[in-house]
Amino acid sequence: MTLSRIFTDKVLSMQPYHVPSSAGMIKLDAMESPYPLPDEMRQALGKMLSMVNVNRYPTPRSVSLAAQIRDKFDLPKGCEVILGNGSDEIIQLILTATMRPDAAVLSPVPSFVMYKQMAEILGMRFVGVDLQADFSVNESDFLAAIEAHQPAVIFLAYPNNPTGGLLDKAFIQQVAAAAPGLVVLDEAYTAYAGSSCAELIADYDNVLLMRTFSKIGLAGIRLGYLAARAELIEQINKVRMPYNVNVLTQATARFMLEQMSFINANVAKIIQEKAELYDWLAAQDKVTVFTTQTNFLLLRVNDADSLFARLRDEYKILVKNLHGYHPVLDNVLRITIGRRKENEKLRQALTAILH
Ligand SMILES: *Cc1c(COP(=O)(O)O)cnc(C)c1O
């Protein structure tokens, strides 16, 4: 058997998505919430999950969870919601529903890597518009790229990962008006941003809103959602596998949506921890820290590769080394906010390494 005759050139040239081992480490690399569920909540959840009929398939389109999501997250009236196995799957659904041999997918770069990854796996043409050195989008370049490439789909992360900033809303509106295809607003970090573009799905017939439970304490259950006008959701729903979100995930999400005060309190704690870490980092002379609207901070250092390796090897602290991803990320580390003790250990490690 000759692999190269069977698998596509794209697949043969790819590397698998690499997740570094984190056993025994302080994990500040993946934008997870650092807070596990308290014991009582675990027990109530366990009891509830024990009642779920795992012998049955999930209900079609997960209607009751979708309705609860519409309610709790204040989505515009009349929009429809579809669920995915993480927002990763939703990206795949949107692109599967729009792929044509020459269709382009446009987004600023650097941004969330799955936009490009999934577009290319599906044989679409990914076009990235480089961010400027201060991490802002060159708006006229971006609008020119829409004109030149007529993208089937544009992804705008609001706030952006990995740079952490928000686009100007007036610019997003310009993009929506100029786009010949879909505009997906990826609000993975909306809980931390205190700002949303949800209303744009009512104002524009080509805008979709994508969010995830991953950054608010539920990364393990793999649940994302897409909200948009019914006519858009109806088409995207056709390429969804019928039972894509399992019954345990749905039940856990329904349970946790009744615990919004717990979720919101954790978000508030993370924002507070971030402010304290930011102030501390801003007072250090050998690093530059950037403001973000997310649960992570970005740090520019003299030698990111070496600092990353020392944090990992000497202090068992895992952060994300963005050096080498894109020129604007030269010597940049991305640090997810952890628990108070973990952030304190990071400060101690940085103090020891930098002085
Ligand atoms: C984390 C992240 C996602 C993916 O979330 P999942 O729901 O865990 O698949 C999507 N977009 C952005 C910008 C992210 O940072």
The ligand as a Gaussian input file, in Angstrom:
#p B3LYP/6-31G(d) Opt

LIG

0 1
 C      -10.416000      28.410000      22.324000
 C      -10.930000      29.024000      21.086000
 C      -11.866000      28.379000      20.274000
 C      -12.174000      26.900000      20.385000
 O      -12.947000      26.544000      21.360000
 P      -13.515000      25.079000      21.564000
 O      -14.954000      25.342000      21.803000
 O      -12.785000      24.568000      22.743000
 O      -13.307000      24.250000      20.330000
 C      -12.404000      29.056000      19.198000
 N      -11.993000      30.295000      18.902000
 C      -11.073000      30.940000      19.630000
 C      -10.676000      32.322000      19.247000
 C      -10.498000      30.317000      20.736000
 O       -9.538000      30.937000      21.430000

